Amino acid sequence: MKRFKRVLTLLSLSAVLAIAGCGSGNSTVTHEGNVSSANNQATDASTTETTKLKVKTSFYPMYEFTRQVAGDLADVENLIPPGIEAHDWEPTPQDMAGISDADVLVYNGAGMEGWVDQVLESIQGTGVFAIEASKGIEIMEGTGHSHDHGEEGDHGHDEHAHDHGEEGDHGHDEHAHDHAVEGDHSHDEHAHDHGEEGDHSHDEHAHDHEDEGHHHDHGGLDPHVWLSPAMAVKQVRNIEAGLAKAAPEHQEAFKANADAYVSKLEALDKEFRDGLKNTKRKDFITQHAAFGYLAREYGLTQVPIAGLSPDQEPSASQMAEVIEFAKEHNVKTIFFETLVSSNVAETIASEIGASTSVLNPIEGLTEEDIADNHDYIAIMRQNLDALAQALNE
């Protein structure tokens, strides 16, 4: 039934895009790193000072990074409304029409947006310039449920990392992006074809697992790049480069804006290094495996209760394993996150006599965050405070 609904949805999207795309003179979707006729369209459309780029972003960190780089030269709109968990969101036909009408789409990549491959294929011919913010970044494999993490915090993930710099330039760009033009856009199959994993296209792999009860699957890769301020710097630079190619007449302004924001991110990175280098302990238990990049960057060990998606329910054996780890290591704080239920974290905390605290993966803002004018940097500082307190108990 789910497959049938997806077929109906895809047909609806195709109908919307056929209408939205009428009259377009372009023949390709333009991707960051690939120059085509859509560049000329973006340049011509931006020749007057009053014309702004119309930019759609996939979820909050992409919105914030893009907004900081674009400044007042673009109207940046986030696709996912506040309070919605990003992993399970999928675009409606109305969202798709909005994307096809935009100049630029900015997305994280690395499997975060399970819908993006269909979108990139569907918007061919609209001239939309697509920017993958994780391009060139070493992508980690997701953390499993084994909690023998003695080596994992510092270098365990590195063995299994997927380098989007070397592999991405020769694999992701040449395969995923060129296949967008050719109409055969299986992102995971080509961009992350590593040995035995590559026999599954993204849609087949993710959707089969959804039928089995998992709402979102990242193909085994960890997409949560933005949770390391050092990696966020790289994402901002990718967005800067992409916007400069979409509107080259504003290249200097984009660079100045990016430089200013990168200086803030680098200061944040230093705060994390200084705040976490001498903590009493180095391991922390969190609700889902979102903090691998942060842990790797600052010499910590993440022990997730669930997998890469926050709505995955751990099995009884996984719960027992985490409880055993917490007791053996005298863990006094169990982290949960915003936008999803804290029941599992609270159950474990109650079992071991620990407290709970928020460690925010910043996949979206809550209404409270908006009311308090909290942004990416402010929430990351809250995360730093929460980690420093828990790791010094």
Secondary structure, DSSP 8 states (H G I E B T S, - for coil): -HHHHHHHHHHHHHHHHHHHTTT----S-EETT---HHHHHHHHHTSSTT--EEEEESSHHHHHHHHHHHGGGEEEEESS-TT--GGG----HHHHHHHHTSSEEEE--TTS-TTHHHHHHHTTTS--EEEETTTTSEE-B---S----TTIIIIITGGG-EETTHHIIIIIIIIIIHHHHHT---HHHHHT--TTGGGS-HHHHHHHHHHTT-S---TTB---GGGSHHHHHHHHHHHHHHHHHHSGGGHHHHHHHHHHHHHHHHHHHHHHHHHHTT-S--EEEESSS--HHHHHHTT-EEEESS-SSTT----HHHHHHHHHHHHHTT--EEEE-TTS--HHHHHHHHHHT-EEEE----SS--HHHHHTT--HHHHHHHHHHHHHHHHT-
